[in-house]
C-alpha cells in the first residue's frame, strides 16, 4: 500500500535571473535613456549659457529637466561640460583672479 498526500500541490519552479545580468540590463537601459536625453540636455545647456552667460550646473540641469542629479551629471559629462564642484555648498564661479 502506498500513501499519497492529496493536499500537496506541486511547486512551480521559476527561473531567477542572475544578478549580473539584471545589473547589466539596468545599466544598458540607463545608458539608452541618457542617450535619448543628450539632445535635450544640450539644448538646455546652450539656452542657459545664452541667458545667464555661465555654464549650467548639475543641479540646474536636474531641476530644469526634472531628472535626478546623477543623471544630469552623466549628461553634462557626455556633453563635455565641466562644472566646478561646489565649495561648502556654494557654486564656485570661474574667471580670472
C-alpha positions as CSV (number, residue, x, y, z in Angstrom):
1,X,0.0,0.0,0.0
2,X,1.3,3.5,-1.0
3,X,0.4,6.7,0.8
4,X,-0.4,9.7,-1.3
5,X,-0.7,13.2,0.0
6,X,-3.7,14.6,-1.9
7,X,-3.4,18.0,-0.3
8,X,0.0,18.8,-1.5
9,X,0.2,20.7,-4.8
10,X,3.4,20.5,-7.0
11,X,5.7,23.5,-6.5
12,X,6.3,25.6,-9.6
13,X,10.0,26.2,-10.4
14,X,10.6,29.7,-11.7
15,X,13.8,30.9,-13.3
16,X,15.5,33.6,-11.3
17,X,17.8,35.8,-13.5
18,X,21.3,36.1,-12.4
19,X,22.2,39.3,-10.5
20,X,24.9,40.2,-13.0
21,X,22.6,40.0,-16.0
22,X,20.0,42.1,-14.2
23,X,22.6,44.7,-13.3
24,X,23.9,44.7,-16.9
25,X,20.3,45.2,-18.2
26,X,19.7,48.0,-15.8
27,X,23.0,49.7,-16.8
28,X,22.2,49.3,-20.5
29,X,18.7,50.8,-20.0
30,X,20.2,53.7,-18.1
31,X,22.7,54.4,-20.9
32,X,20.0,54.2,-23.5
33,X,17.8,56.6,-21.5
34,X,20.7,59.0,-21.1
35,X,21.5,58.8,-24.8
36,X,17.9,59.9,-25.5
37,X,18.2,62.9,-23.2
38,X,21.5,64.2,-24.6
39,X,19.9,66.4,-27.2
40,X,17.6,67.9,-24.6
41,X,20.4,68.5,-22.2
42,X,22.5,70.1,-24.9
43,X,19.6,72.5,-25.7
44,X,19.1,73.3,-22.1
45,X,22.8,73.9,-21.5
46,X,23.1,76.2,-24.5
47,X,20.0,78.1,-23.7
48,X,21.2,78.6,-20.1
49,X,24.6,79.8,-21.2
50,X,23.0,82.3,-23.6
51,X,20.6,83.6,-20.9
52,X,23.0,83.8,-18.0
53,X,26.5,83.9,-19.5
54,X,27.6,80.9,-17.5
55,X,27.7,77.1,-17.7
56,X,24.8,75.3,-16.3
57,X,25.4,73.3,-13.1
58,X,24.3,69.8,-12.4
59,X,21.6,71.0,-10.0
60,X,20.3,73.5,-12.5
61,X,20.1,70.9,-15.3
62,X,18.5,68.4,-13.0
63,X,15.8,70.9,-11.9
64,X,15.2,72.1,-15.5
65,X,14.8,68.6,-16.9
66,X,13.1,67.1,-13.8
67,X,15.7,64.4,-13.6
68,X,18.0,63.0,-10.9
69,X,21.2,65.0,-10.3
70,X,23.2,61.8,-11.0
71,X,21.6,61.6,-14.5
72,X,22.2,65.3,-15.0
73,X,25.9,64.8,-14.1
74,X,26.2,62.0,-16.6
75,X,24.6,64.1,-19.3
76,X,26.9,67.0,-18.7
77,X,29.9,64.7,-18.8
78,X,28.6,63.3,-22.1
79,X,28.4,66.8,-23.4
80,X,31.9,67.6,-22.2
81,X,30.7,70.3,-19.8
82,X,32.9,70.6,-16.8
83,X,31.3,72.4,-13.9
84,X,33.3,73.2,-10.8
85,X,32.4,71.3,-7.6
86,X,30.6,73.4,-5.0
87,X,32.7,74.6,-2.1
88,X,30.8,74.4,1.2
89,X,27.6,74.1,-0.8
90,X,28.2,77.2,-2.8
91,X,28.9,77.1,-6.6
92,X,32.3,78.4,-7.5
93,X,32.3,80.8,-10.4
94,X,35.2,80.6,-12.8
95,X,37.1,83.6,-14.0
96,X,40.4,85.4,-13.8
97,X,41.6,86.1,-10.3
